[in-house]
Amino acid sequence: RLEEMAAGGDGEAQWLMYLAHDKKLFNIKERDKKSKSLWFERALASEYPDALIEEARKYILDRDNPETLQKYISLMEKAADKGDAYALSMLGSTYQPIGYFDRSKEAPHKDYEKATHWYRKAAKADPDYAWELAKILQEVQNPERDYDEALNIIFALKDKEWATESHVELAKLLLDGDEVPRDKQAAS
C-alpha cells in the first residue's frame, strides 16, 4: 500500500520508502541502494521537507563558499515554506551572527534581523523551538532586542521537562539581578 501511494506521487510515502530502504526494513542483510536512491530522488522531486533538509545538509559543510551556502539556504527555504519547524530554525541558525561577527553584506545587523525572523517562524510552527528565539532576543547587538519577550519565553519553557537550558538561563538571570530582581532562593 505504501509503495502504491509513493508511486502515485505522495511525497511522505516516497520519503517513508526511502527510509525503509535506508534502514534495511525491506532487506535485512543488505541495503537496496538502487531503491533507496530512487525513492530519495522522488521524495526530493516532490519537495517533501525531510528530503529537502537531507539534501541541504550536503551543502552546509562548505559554508564559506557562497554558491553552496546559497544552495543550502534555497533548499531549507523550500522546506520552511512547507512549515517545517526544523528548517525554519536552521535558517535562523544560518543567519545568526557567531559572537559579534555579523556577516551581512547588506547592512549592519541585517543577519540579526534575518535570524530573528526565522526563529520567530520556527517558534510559531513548533513552540519547542522558542528557545533559540529567546536567546537571540537577549543579544545586545540585535536591533529587535526584547528582554521582556525573551524572559517570558524562558518562563514558558521552564515548565517543560526538556528545557534544562532555560532553567539554567533563568537561574543566571535571577542571580545576576540586572534585568529582574536578584533572588538567590528562586535561582537555586
N, C-alpha and C positions, 0 to 999 in steps of 0.2 A: 504493500500500500504506500509506504514511504517512497519507494522508488518510482511508483506511478505519479505521485504528487510532484516529486523532483523533476521527472521527465516532462511533466506538464508545465514547468516554469515556476513552481513555488520556491522562492529564494530560501526560506527557512528549511524546507525539506532538502534542498540542494546542499545547504550547509551541514545539515544532520548526516546526509550521505557522506560528505567529505569527512566529518568527524568519525563516523562509523568505520570508514576505511583507514583513517589515520590511527585510530585506537585499536585496530585489529578486531573489530567486533564481527566482521564477516569471515575473516580467515585468521584463526588464532596463531598459526605457525608463521605466516609472513604477510607483510603488508602488500596490498594490491596497489602498487604505485600508480599504475595507469588510471584506475578508477578514482583513486584519491585525487590525482591531478585533474581528471575530467570534472569531478564534482566541485572541486575548488574553483576551477575556471568558470563553471556555470553559476555558482553562487556569487562569484565576483561580477560576472556579467549582469546578474540580477540586482547587483548593488546591495546585497544583503550586508547589514552593518558589520557583523563579525568577520566576514570575508574581506571587506574593505579595510578594517582595522588590521587584520593579519597581513594583508598586502602592504599597508602603510608602514608596518614595523620593519620591513625590509629596507626602507629608505632613511629611517631616523639615525642609523648608525653613522652615516656620513652627514651629520647635521651642519657642518661648516660649509658644505657645498650648496650654494643657493638653488641649484637645479633639483637636487634630491630633497632638500628641505621643502621646496615648493610642491613636489610630488607627494611628499608625506602630508603636508597641510591640505592639499587638494583632496586626497583620499579620506582624511579624517573629517574634512568639512562635509563630504558626501554622507559619511556615517552619521555625523552630527545633524545633518538635515533630516535624517530619519528619526531623530530624537534619542540617539544613543548617548546616555549619560557619560559613559566611559570616554567616548570620542570627544564629547564637549569638554570634559575635564582635561584630557590630553592636549587639546588645543590651548586651553588656559595655561597648562604647564609649559607648552612650547613657547608661548609668548612671554611668560613670566620672567622678568629680569633675574639673573642669578647674582646674588649680593646686591650691589648697586649698579651693575652693568646693564644699561639699557641699550639693546642692540638696534633699536628703531632708527631707520634712516629718514623717517617721515618728520618726526618732531620729538622734542623731549617728552618722556613719559608716555609715548604712544603705546609702547609694549605693555605698560601697566594697564592702560585703558582696555586694550585688546584682551589681556589675560583676565581682567575683572569681568569683562563682558562674557567670556566663555565660561568662567567659573559660576557666574550668576545663572546662566542657562543650565549648566550641569546640576547645580543645586536645585533648580526648579524641576528638572527632569527626574532627579532622584535625591531626596533630602540627605542621604548618606554622603553626598559629595559636597555638602556645605562647608566642611572643614577647610578645604582649600580656599574657599571664598572668605571665610573668617580670617585666615592667615594673611591673605593679600590685602584685606581691608585694614589691617593693622600697620601695613608698610608706610613708613613716614613719607617716602617719595611718591606714593600713589596719589594722584590728584583726586581720586574718588575715596580717599581715606575716610572711613566712618567707624570710629572706635566703638560707638554705641551699637551699631548694627553687628559688628564683629562679636562684641560681648554677648549680645542677645543670641547669636548663632551658637556660641560656645555654651551658654546656659542651656540651650535647647539640646545640644549634642551630649552634654554631660549625663543626661538621663538614659542615654543608650549605652548598653554594655560594651560595645566595641570601641567606643570613643575614648580610649585611655589618654590619647594625646590632648584632648580637650580638658580632661581633668587636670593634667599637668599644667597646661596653659592657664587655666583658671586659678590654680594654686599660686602660680607665679604672679599673676595679677593681684591676687589678694595679699600676698606677701610684700609686693612692691609698693602698693599703695599710691601709685601715680594716677591711675585712671579711676580706681574705685577705692573706697576706704580700706585701710590696712586692717586685716583680720586674720591673725595667725591661727586661731582656733578653726575657723572655716577652711583655711588653706590646708591644714593638716588633715 
